[in-house]
Amino acid sequence: MAHPSFQLKRAKNDQYYFTLTAKNGQVIAQSEMYNSKDAAENGIASVKTNAPQADIDDQSAAA
């Protein structure tokens, strides 16, 4: 795989979801379930648009 990619998939319950895969083929993100393919495609578009602007919420510190 030459670059990261989105894979649009259909679950056993007929809902749609997508994964984001890194160059090495490892899944680095998975979406929620969507009732339609169009909704899942909109989710992919949203990630493409909004991820570069996403803040980092570091919750790794001990409570």
N, CA and C of each residue as an Amber inpcrd file, in Angstrom:
protein
   189
   0.8580000  -1.1830000   0.0000000   0.0000000   0.0000000   0.0000000
   0.8950000   1.2340000   0.0000000   0.6880000   2.1050000  -0.9350000
   1.5610000   3.2580000  -1.1210000   1.2430000   4.4240000  -0.2000000
   0.0240000   4.5260000   0.2780000  -0.3600000   5.6780000   1.0810000
  -1.5330000   5.2980000   1.9890000  -1.8250000   6.1080000   2.9940000
  -2.9960000   5.8310000   3.8310000  -4.2610000   5.7930000   2.9680000
  -5.2290000   4.9930000   3.3860000  -6.4760000   4.9210000   2.6180000
  -7.6620000   4.6220000   3.5210000  -8.8200000   5.0000000   3.0360000
 -10.0820000   4.6870000   3.6940000 -10.6700000   3.4490000   3.0270000
 -11.2210000   2.5580000   3.8310000 -11.9480000   1.4080000   3.3070000
 -13.3870000   1.4990000   3.7930000 -14.3070000   1.5580000   2.8670000
 -15.7320000   1.5970000   3.1840000 -16.2120000   0.1570000   3.2620000
 -16.8490000  -0.1990000   4.3660000 -17.2350000  -1.5950000   4.5950000
 -18.6990000  -1.6930000   5.0050000 -19.2320000  -2.9070000   4.8730000
 -20.6020000  -3.1800000   5.2960000 -20.5600000  -4.2790000   6.3500000
 -21.1530000  -4.0110000   7.5000000 -21.1580000  -4.9540000   8.6130000
 -22.2450000  -6.0220000   8.4100000 -22.1720000  -7.0590000   9.2210000
 -23.1540000  -8.1470000   9.1450000 -24.5810000  -7.6660000   9.3930000
 -24.7210000  -6.5630000  10.1320000 -26.0510000  -6.0230000  10.4300000
 -26.5240000  -5.0450000   9.3490000 -25.8350000  -5.0370000   8.2000000
 -26.1550000  -4.1990000   7.0420000 -25.9030000  -2.7150000   7.2570000
 -25.2270000  -2.3580000   8.3240000 -24.8230000  -0.9710000   8.4920000
 -23.4430000  -0.7840000   7.8590000 -23.0960000   0.4560000   7.6120000
 -21.8390000   0.7890000   6.9640000 -20.8820000   1.4330000   7.9640000
 -19.6010000   1.2440000   7.7320000 -18.5650000   1.8980000   8.5190000
 -17.3190000   2.0080000   7.6520000 -16.3510000   2.7550000   8.1310000
 -15.0970000   2.8460000   7.3930000 -13.9260000   2.7090000   8.3380000
 -12.8190000   2.2830000   7.7720000 -11.5650000   2.2500000   8.5000000
 -10.5690000   3.1350000   7.7570000  -9.6010000   3.6180000   8.4830000
  -8.4890000   4.3710000   7.9100000  -7.2510000   3.5270000   8.1450000
  -6.5490000   3.2190000   7.0700000  -5.3940000   2.3250000   7.1310000
  -4.1260000   3.0980000   6.7900000  -3.0730000   2.8460000   7.5730000
  -1.7790000   3.4840000   7.3520000  -1.0510000   2.8460000   6.1660000
   0.0630000   3.4360000   5.7920000   0.8650000   2.9220000   4.6780000
   1.2270000   1.4520000   4.8470000   1.4650000   1.0350000   6.0890000
   1.8810000  -0.3390000   6.3420000   0.7030000  -1.3120000   6.4260000
  -0.5080000  -0.8400000   6.1790000  -1.6930000  -1.6940000   6.1930000
  -2.3920000  -1.7910000   7.5390000  -1.8330000  -1.1880000   8.5700000
  -2.4310000  -1.2440000   9.9010000  -3.6200000  -0.2890000   9.9950000
  -4.7200000  -0.7800000  10.5620000  -5.8920000   0.0700000  10.7920000
  -5.5550000   1.0370000  11.9250000  -5.7030000   2.3320000  11.6410000
  -5.3860000   3.3460000  12.6500000  -6.6320000   4.0650000  13.1560000
  -7.7630000   3.8540000  12.4970000  -9.0250000   4.4410000  12.9670000
 -10.1930000   3.6590000  12.3800000 -11.2700000   3.5980000  13.1610000
 -12.5120000   2.9810000  12.6860000 -13.6700000   3.8750000  13.0860000
 -14.6160000   4.0230000  12.1800000 -15.7470000   4.9150000  12.4120000
 -16.8310000   4.2490000  13.2420000 -17.8290000   5.0390000  13.5390000
 -19.0700000   4.5220000  14.0920000 -19.8400000   3.8090000  12.9760000
 -20.9430000   3.1810000  13.3070000 -21.8000000   2.5440000  12.3130000
 -22.7710000   3.5770000  11.7430000 -23.0210000   3.4680000  10.4540000
 -23.9360000   4.3640000   9.7540000 -25.0590000   3.5500000   9.1300000
 -26.2510000   4.1400000   9.0630000 -27.4070000   3.4520000   8.4950000
 -27.3950000   3.3980000   6.9770000 -26.6030000   4.2640000   6.3360000
 -26.5710000   4.2720000   4.8780000 -25.1410000   4.4660000   4.3830000
 -24.9160000   4.0540000   3.1580000 -23.6100000   4.2240000   2.5260000
 -23.2940000   5.7090000   2.3660000 -24.3010000   6.4930000   1.9870000
 -24.1010000   7.9380000   1.8430000 -23.6250000   8.5710000   3.1450000
 -24.2100000   8.1450000   4.2620000 -23.8200000   8.6940000   5.5610000
 -22.3740000   8.3290000   5.8860000 -21.9710000   7.1070000   5.5770000
 -20.5860000   6.6970000   5.8160000 -19.6350000   7.4890000   4.9310000
 -20.0180000   7.7130000   3.6780000 -19.1890000   8.5210000   2.7820000
 -19.0740000   9.9570000   3.2880000 -20.1460000  10.4820000   3.8710000
 -20.0950000  11.8160000   4.4830000 -19.1520000  11.8190000   5.6820000
 -19.1250000  10.7160000   6.4290000 -18.1970000  10.5880000   7.5540000
 -16.7530000  10.6350000   7.0870000 -16.4580000   9.9440000   5.9940000
 -15.1110000   9.9800000   5.4270000 -14.7620000  11.4120000   5.0170000
 -15.6750000  12.0790000   4.3520000 -15.4350000  13.4590000   3.9270000
 -15.1820000  14.3600000   5.1290000 -15.9130000  14.1400000   6.2040000
 -15.7370000  14.9420000   7.4100000 -14.3540000  14.7360000   8.0150000
 -13.9030000  13.4880000   8.0760000 -12.5690000  13.2240000   8.6160000
 -11.5140000  13.8900000   7.7410000 -11.6680000  13.7750000   6.4350000
 -10.7050000  14.4040000   5.5220000 -10.6440000  15.9170000   5.7330000
 -11.7880000  16.5280000   5.9880000 -11.8600000  17.9790000   6.1540000
 -11.4110000  18.4330000   7.5300000 -11.8660000  17.7350000   8.5790000
 -11.6890000  18.2240000   9.9420000 -10.4830000  17.6750000  10.6920000
  -9.9400000  16.5470000  10.2920000  -8.8270000  15.9650000  11.0430000
  -7.5990000  16.8650000  11.1150000  -7.2320000  17.5660000  10.0440000
  -6.0500000  18.4420000  10.1640000  -6.2320000  19.5430000  11.2140000
  -7.4720000  19.8600000  11.5500000  -7.7590000  20.9210000  12.5040000
  -8.0490000  20.3830000  13.9040000  -8.0220000  19.0690000  14.0670000
  -8.4030000  18.4610000  15.3480000  -7.3940000  18.7950000  16.4430000
  -7.9190000  19.1000000  17.6270000  -7.0860000  19.3210000  18.7980000
  -6.6600000  17.9690000  19.3680000  -5.6130000  17.9800000  20.1730000
  -5.1820000  16.7770000  20.8820000  -5.6470000  16.9200000  22.3220000
  -6.4330000  15.9710000  22.7750000  -6.9170000  15.9310000  24.1550000
  -6.1300000  14.8410000  24.8710000  -5.0220000  15.2280000  25.4930000
  -4.1200000  14.2590000  26.1430000  -4.7110000  13.8190000  27.4650000
  -5.2150000  12.5950000  27.4900000  -5.8100000  12.0370000  28.6990000
  -4.9140000  10.9370000  29.2830000  -3.6510000  10.9930000  28.9420000
  -2.7200000   9.9510000  29.3900000  -2.1640000  10.1810000  30.7800000
  -2.3350000  11.3840000  31.3070000  -1.8160000  11.6910000  32.6440000
  -2.6150000  10.9510000  33.7100000  -1.9420000  10.5170000  34.7330000
  -2.6100000   9.8130000  35.8380000  -3.5830000  10.7490000  36.5310000
  -4.7070000  10.2060000  36.9410000  -5.7380000  11.0130000  37.6050000
  -5.3490000  11.3710000  39.0080000
